[in-house]
Amino acid sequence: MGGLPKPTLRPANPHFSSGPCSKRPGWSLDVLSGALVGRSHRSPVGKQRLKLAIDRTHALLQLPHDYRVAIVPGSDTGAFEMALWNLLGARDVDVLAWEDFGHRWVRDIIAELQIADARVLAADYGHLPDLAAVDFDHDVILPWNGTAAGVRVPDGAWIAADRKGLTIVDATSALFAQRIDWAKVDVATFSWQKILGGEAAHGMIVLSPRAIERLQNHRPSWPVPKLFRLTEGGKLQDDIFAGVTINTPSMLCVEDYLDTLAWAASIGGLEALCARVDANAAVLFDWIARTPWIANLAAHPATRSNTSVCMRFTDVGGASGAERRIADGIVSLLESEGVAYDIGAYRGAPPGLRVWCGATVERSDVEALIPWLEWAYAQVRGTD
């Protein structure tokens, strides 16, 4: 097997990391030349740039007119914990967890916020919990797309339209790549570093009118840190939806995000972004279907992520540590060749490969990656 010839065509862009993700096609440092470095983010022009990022996000996501958007600290993690700390406590809670990040929210809710009536609906890597078991009289917490497992909810049809609780969604590896039924989502959070390939440390939170109403009428029983605070003196901090951030943002990162938003609009907006992601993932899905030694970690086709495609090895015969040796060998070989960076499985996931297929990745690069995966696999197995 080790005799498979080395491919000659390389991906033009070897960046397949699942976060921070590849920059948009054609990106260069020149796009930051107009950044407001050295200026206050609270200056009129600073607030204008921040508000522009909010408005363009609202438009690109095709949000309902009465949904509100804010830039918040701490990337997606900060945005999601902000939602938990501000909104929970009014109702019982159902938490869906099928990989590392969902279990992090379980720990927040049970160990930190100590919500006694929290119910955990869990599943192993590769599977979803029983969605039919969710009680929508409760607040419902979930990742829309599990980045570490490559498992997503198939759609929003399972979410009750007449729910009494809020749906609070970690959507960082789903937005701009998967169609979201906004009528079924009350809170969504994401970071700039995912689908659009922005820079890290900045998060965004999307709030429905029902979520806004909860903020205005519910006071949590626990202290809310200043960095998470969406209300002040019992009143909503309206100015955060107009570009007044809770702490100091990087104006370089703001300019970079504005650039990628403009790129997304220039190629056709949300529909074009989703189509690019679907086309990228299809390359891998087709290859997996015809390759006997690899399989999608997601057990059911309808739940397979089109962004974070996670794969497992099928021909190791249950040998202890074999999956890890193969995965590490492939990752090391392809990195040394400059062909693919950061394609190993998430550290808490089963051993395997994870290839990012987000909108900033070119389909031609995914196609060029396939022969290299086959070559690297043959090299690694040839040394077993």
C-alpha positions as CSV (number, residue, x, y, z in Angstrom):
1,M,0.0,0.0,0.0
2,G,2.9,2.4,0.7
3,G,3.8,2.4,-3.0
4,L,0.9,4.7,-4.0
5,P,2.5,7.5,-6.0
6,K,2.7,10.9,-4.4
7,P,0.1,13.4,-6.0
8,T,1.5,16.3,-8.0
9,L,-1.5,18.7,-7.7
10,R,-1.6,20.5,-4.3
11,P,-4.4,22.5,-2.8
12,A,-3.7,26.2,-3.5
13,N,-4.8,26.9,0.1
14,P,-3.9,24.2,2.6
15,H,-5.9,25.8,5.5
16,F,-8.7,23.3,6.5
17,S,-8.8,24.2,10.2
18,S,-12.2,24.2,11.9
19,G,-11.4,27.4,13.7
20,P,-9.9,29.8,13.2
21,C,-10.9,29.0,9.7
22,S,-9.5,29.9,6.3
23,K,-9.6,33.5,5.2
24,R,-11.8,34.3,2.2
25,P,-10.5,33.8,-1.3
26,G,-8.3,36.7,-2.4
27,W,-7.8,38.0,1.2
28,S,-4.6,40.0,2.0
29,L,-3.4,42.3,4.7
30,D,-4.2,45.2,2.4
31,V,-7.9,44.9,3.3
32,L,-7.0,46.3,6.8
33,S,-5.4,49.4,5.5
34,G,-8.4,51.6,6.4
35,A,-8.8,50.1,9.9
36,L,-9.4,52.7,12.7
37,V,-6.3,51.8,14.6
38,G,-5.5,54.3,17.3
39,R,-9.0,55.6,17.4
40,S,-11.6,55.0,20.2
41,H,-14.3,52.5,19.4
42,R,-16.6,55.0,21.2
43,S,-15.8,57.8,18.7
44,P,-18.5,58.6,16.2
45,V,-16.6,57.0,13.4
46,G,-15.8,53.9,15.6
47,K,-19.4,53.4,16.5
48,Q,-20.3,53.8,12.9
49,R,-18.0,51.0,11.8
50,L,-19.4,48.7,14.6
51,K,-22.9,49.5,13.7
52,L,-22.2,48.8,10.1
53,A,-20.9,45.3,11.0
54,I,-24.1,44.7,13.0
55,D,-26.4,46.0,10.2
56,R,-24.6,43.9,7.5
57,T,-24.7,40.8,9.7
58,H,-28.5,41.3,10.1
59,A,-29.0,41.7,6.4
60,L,-26.7,38.8,5.3
61,L,-28.4,36.4,7.8
62,Q,-31.8,37.5,6.5
63,L,-33.0,38.0,10.0
64,P,-36.6,39.1,10.8
65,H,-36.8,42.9,11.2
66,D,-37.5,42.7,14.9
67,Y,-34.5,40.5,15.7
68,R,-31.6,42.3,17.2
69,V,-27.8,41.8,17.0
70,A,-24.9,42.8,19.2
71,I,-21.1,42.4,19.1
72,V,-19.9,40.9,22.4
73,P,-16.7,39.8,24.0
74,G,-15.2,36.3,24.3
75,S,-15.9,34.8,20.9
76,D,-18.8,32.4,20.6
77,T,-18.1,31.0,24.1
78,G,-18.6,34.4,25.6
79,A,-21.7,35.1,23.6
80,F,-23.3,31.8,24.6
81,E,-22.4,32.1,28.2
82,M,-23.8,35.6,28.1
83,A,-27.1,34.2,27.0
84,L,-27.1,31.5,29.7
85,W,-26.2,33.9,32.5
86,N,-28.8,36.6,31.5
87,L,-31.7,34.5,30.4
88,L,-31.9,31.2,32.4
89,G,-33.6,30.7,35.7
90,A,-37.2,31.6,34.6
91,R,-38.1,28.0,33.5
92,D,-36.8,24.5,33.7
93,V,-34.1,23.7,31.2
94,D,-33.5,20.9,28.6
95,V,-29.8,20.8,27.5
96,L,-28.9,18.8,24.4
97,A,-25.3,17.4,24.3
98,W,-23.7,15.1,21.8
99,E,-20.1,16.3,21.8
100,D,-17.7,18.4,23.8
101,F,-19.2,21.8,23.4
102,G,-22.7,20.7,24.3
103,H,-21.3,19.1,27.5
104,R,-19.6,22.4,28.3
105,W,-23.0,24.1,28.4
106,V,-24.2,21.3,30.6
107,R,-21.4,22.0,33.1
108,D,-22.2,25.7,33.0
109,I,-25.9,25.1,33.7
110,I,-25.5,22.5,36.4
111,A,-22.2,23.2,38.1
112,E,-22.0,27.0,37.8
113,L,-25.6,28.3,37.6
114,Q,-26.8,25.3,39.6
115,I,-30.2,25.0,38.0
116,A,-31.7,22.2,39.9
117,D,-34.4,21.4,37.3
118,A,-32.0,21.0,34.3
119,R,-32.5,17.9,32.2
120,V,-29.7,16.6,30.1
121,L,-30.5,14.8,26.8
122,A,-27.2,13.3,25.7
123,A,-25.9,11.1,22.9
124,D,-22.6,9.6,21.9
125,Y,-20.3,11.1,19.2
126,G,-21.9,10.5,15.8
127,H,-25.5,10.6,17.0
128,L,-28.1,13.1,18.1
129,P,-30.2,12.9,21.3
130,D,-33.9,12.0,20.9
131,L,-35.3,15.3,19.6
132,A,-38.8,14.0,20.2
133,A,-38.1,13.9,23.9
134,V,-37.5,17.7,24.2
135,D,-40.0,19.6,26.4
136,F,-40.6,23.0,24.9
137,D,-42.3,24.3,28.0
138,H,-38.6,24.4,29.1
139,D,-35.8,26.6,27.9
140,V,-33.9,24.5,25.4
141,I,-30.1,24.7,25.0
142,L,-28.3,23.2,22.0
143,P,-25.6,23.5,19.4
144,W,-27.1,23.6,16.0
145,N,-24.0,22.1,14.5
146,G,-21.6,20.1,16.6
147,T,-18.2,21.1,15.3
148,A,-16.3,18.4,17.2
149,A,-18.6,15.6,16.1
150,G,-19.7,16.8,12.7
151,V,-23.3,16.1,13.7
152,R,-26.0,18.8,13.2
153,V,-29.7,18.9,13.8
154,P,-31.4,18.2,10.4
155,D,-33.6,21.3,10.4
156,G,-35.9,23.3,12.7
157,A,-39.1,21.3,12.1
158,W,-38.7,19.4,15.4
159,I,-38.9,22.7,17.4
160,A,-42.3,23.7,18.6
161,A,-43.8,26.8,17.1
162,D,-45.9,27.4,20.2
163,R,-43.1,26.8,22.7
164,K,-43.3,28.5,26.0
165,G,-39.6,28.4,26.7
166,L,-36.7,29.9,24.7
167,T,-34.5,28.1,22.2
168,I,-30.9,29.1,22.9
169,V,-28.6,28.0,20.1
170,D,-24.9,27.8,19.7
171,A,-24.8,28.4,16.0
172,T,-21.1,29.3,15.4
173,S,-20.4,26.6,12.8
174,A,-23.8,26.7,11.3
175,L,-24.7,30.3,10.5
176,F,-23.8,31.4,6.9
177,A,-23.7,27.7,5.9
178,Q,-27.0,26.1,6.9
179,R,-30.5,27.3,6.5
180,I,-31.9,28.4,9.9
181,D,-35.7,28.8,10.5
182,W,-35.5,31.9,12.6
183,A,-39.1,31.5,13.8
184,K,-37.8,28.5,15.8
185,V,-34.7,30.3,17.3
186,D,-34.9,32.8,20.1
187,V,-31.1,33.2,20.7
188,A,-28.2,32.4,18.4
189,T,-24.5,33.0,19.0
190,F,-21.5,32.8,16.8
191,S,-17.9,34.1,16.3
192,W,-16.2,35.8,13.4
193,Q,-13.6,33.1,13.2
194,K,-15.8,30.4,11.8
195,I,-17.7,30.4,8.5
196,L,-16.5,33.8,7.3
197,G,-12.9,33.3,8.4
198,G,-12.7,36.4,10.5
199,E,-10.4,36.9,13.5
200,A,-10.9,35.4,17.0
201,A,-12.1,36.8,20.3
202,H,-15.2,38.6,19.1
203,G,-18.7,37.0,19.5
204,M,-22.1,38.0,18.2
205,I,-25.5,37.4,19.8
206,V,-28.8,37.4,17.9
207,L,-32.0,37.9,20.0
208,S,-35.6,37.4,19.1
209,P,-38.4,39.6,20.5
210,R,-39.2,36.8,23.0
211,A,-35.6,36.8,24.2
212,I,-35.7,40.6,24.6
213,E,-38.9,40.3,26.6
214,R,-37.3,37.8,28.9
215,L,-34.3,40.2,29.4
216,Q,-36.7,43.0,30.3
217,N,-38.8,41.0,32.7
218,H,-36.5,38.5,34.3
219,R,-33.8,39.1,36.9
220,P,-31.4,36.1,37.4
221,S,-30.8,35.0,41.0
222,W,-27.1,34.8,40.4
223,P,-24.6,37.6,39.9
224,V,-24.0,38.5,36.2
225,P,-20.4,39.6,35.4
226,K,-20.0,43.0,33.8
227,L,-18.7,41.4,30.6
228,F,-22.0,39.4,30.3
229,R,-24.4,42.2,31.3
230,L,-27.2,42.9,28.8
231,T,-29.2,44.9,31.3
232,E,-28.4,47.7,33.7
233,G,-30.6,48.8,36.5
234,G,-33.3,46.5,35.3
235,K,-33.3,48.0,31.8
236,L,-32.1,46.6,28.5
237,Q,-28.8,48.1,27.4
238,D,-30.2,49.2,24.0
239,D,-27.0,50.9,22.9
240,I,-25.2,47.6,22.4
241,F,-27.4,46.9,19.4
242,A,-26.1,50.2,17.9
243,G,-22.4,49.6,18.2
244,V,-21.6,50.5,21.8
245,T,-19.7,47.4,22.9
246,I,-19.4,46.2,26.5
247,N,-15.6,46.2,26.3
248,T,-13.0,47.4,23.8
249,P,-13.1,45.6,20.5
250,S,-10.2,45.3,18.1
251,M,-10.8,47.7,15.2
252,L,-8.5,45.7,13.1
253,C,-10.7,42.7,13.6
254,V,-13.8,44.8,12.9
255,E,-12.3,46.0,9.6
256,D,-11.5,42.4,8.7
257,Y,-15.0,41.2,9.5
258,L,-16.5,44.1,7.4
259,D,-14.3,42.9,4.5
260,T,-15.5,39.4,4.6
261,L,-19.2,40.6,4.9
262,A,-18.6,42.6,1.8
263,W,-17.1,39.6,0.0
264,A,-20.1,37.5,1.0
265,A,-22.5,40.0,-0.3
266,S,-20.5,40.3,-3.6
267,I,-20.8,36.6,-4.4
268,G,-24.5,36.4,-3.9
269,G,-25.2,36.6,-0.1
270,L,-26.5,33.8,2.1
271,E,-27.7,31.5,-0.7
272,A,-24.2,31.6,-2.4
273,L,-22.5,31.0,0.9
274,C,-24.6,27.9,1.7
275,A,-24.2,26.6,-1.9
276,R,-20.4,26.9,-1.6
277,V,-20.4,24.9,1.7
278,D,-22.7,22.3,0.3
279,A,-20.5,21.9,-2.8
280,N,-17.3,21.5,-0.7
281,A,-18.9,18.9,1.6
282,A,-20.3,17.0,-1.3
283,V,-16.7,16.4,-2.6
284,L,-15.8,14.7,0.7
285,F,-19.2,12.9,1.1
286,D,-18.8,11.4,-2.4
287,W,-15.2,10.3,-1.7
288,I,-16.2,8.7,1.7
289,A,-19.0,6.8,0.0
290,R,-16.6,5.2,-2.5
291,T,-13.7,4.6,-0.1
292,P,-13.9,1.5,2.1
293,W,-11.5,2.5,4.8
294,I,-13.1,5.8,5.9
295,A,-16.6,6.7,7.1
296,N,-18.5,9.8,8.2
297,L,-18.5,10.0,12.0
298,A,-22.2,11.2,11.8
299,A,-24.2,8.0,11.7
300,H,-27.2,9.3,9.7
301,P,-26.9,11.3,6.4
302,A,-29.5,13.9,7.5
303,T,-27.4,14.9,10.5
304,R,-24.0,15.1,8.7
305,S,-22.4,18.6,9.0
306,N,-21.6,20.3,5.8
307,T,-19.0,22.5,7.5
308,S,-17.0,20.4,10.0
309,V,-16.8,17.0,8.2
310,C,-15.6,14.5,10.8
311,M,-14.4,11.0,9.7
312,R,-13.4,7.8,11.3
313,F,-11.4,4.8,10.1
314,T,-13.3,1.5,9.4
315,D,-10.6,-1.1,8.8
316,V,-8.5,-1.1,12.0
317,G,-10.1,-4.3,13.4
318,G,-10.5,-2.8,16.9
319,A,-6.8,-2.8,17.5
320,S,-6.0,-0.6,20.5
321,G,-4.6,2.8,19.5
322,A,-4.7,2.0,15.8
323,E,-7.1,4.8,14.9
324,R,-4.9,7.3,16.7
325,R,-1.7,6.2,15.0
326,I,-3.3,6.4,11.6
327,A,-4.8,9.8,12.2
328,D,-1.6,11.2,13.7
329,G,0.4,9.8,10.9
330,I,-1.8,11.3,8.1
331,V,-2.0,14.7,9.9
332,S,1.8,14.8,10.3
333,L,2.5,13.7,6.7
334,L,0.2,16.2,5.1
335,E,1.4,19.1,7.3
336,S,5.0,18.3,6.5
337,E,4.1,18.4,2.8
338,G,2.3,21.7,3.2
339,V,-0.8,20.2,1.8
340,A,-3.3,20.4,4.7
341,Y,-3.0,21.9,8.2
342,D,-5.0,21.1,11.3
343,I,-7.2,18.3,10.0
344,G,-6.9,16.0,13.0
345,A,-10.1,15.2,15.0
346,Y,-11.0,17.5,17.9
347,R,-9.0,16.5,21.0
348,G,-12.0,15.1,22.8
349,A,-13.5,13.3,19.8
350,P,-12.8,9.8,18.6
351,P,-9.6,9.5,16.6
352,G,-10.0,10.4,13.0
353,L,-9.9,13.3,10.6
354,R,-11.8,16.6,10.5
355,V,-11.8,18.8,7.3
356,W,-13.4,22.2,7.3
357,C,-15.6,22.9,4.3
358,G,-16.9,26.3,5.1
359,A,-17.7,29.0,2.6
360,T,-14.2,30.5,2.5
361,V,-12.7,27.2,1.3
362,E,-12.6,26.6,-2.5
363,R,-14.0,23.4,-3.9
364,S,-11.0,22.9,-6.0
365,D,-8.8,22.7,-2.9
366,V,-11.0,20.0,-1.4
367,E,-10.8,18.1,-4.6
368,A,-7.0,18.4,-4.6
369,L,-6.9,17.2,-1.0
370,I,-8.5,13.8,-1.8
371,P,-5.5,12.1,-3.6
372,W,-3.3,13.4,-0.8
373,L,-5.5,11.8,1.9
374,E,-5.3,8.5,0.0
375,W,-1.5,8.8,-0.5
376,A,-1.0,9.6,3.2
377,Y,-3.2,6.7,4.3
378,A,-1.3,4.3,2.1
379,Q,2.0,5.6,3.5
380,V,0.9,5.2,7.1
381,R,-0.7,1.8,6.7
382,G,2.4,0.6,4.8
383,T,4.5,1.1,7.9
384,D,2.1,-0.8,10.2
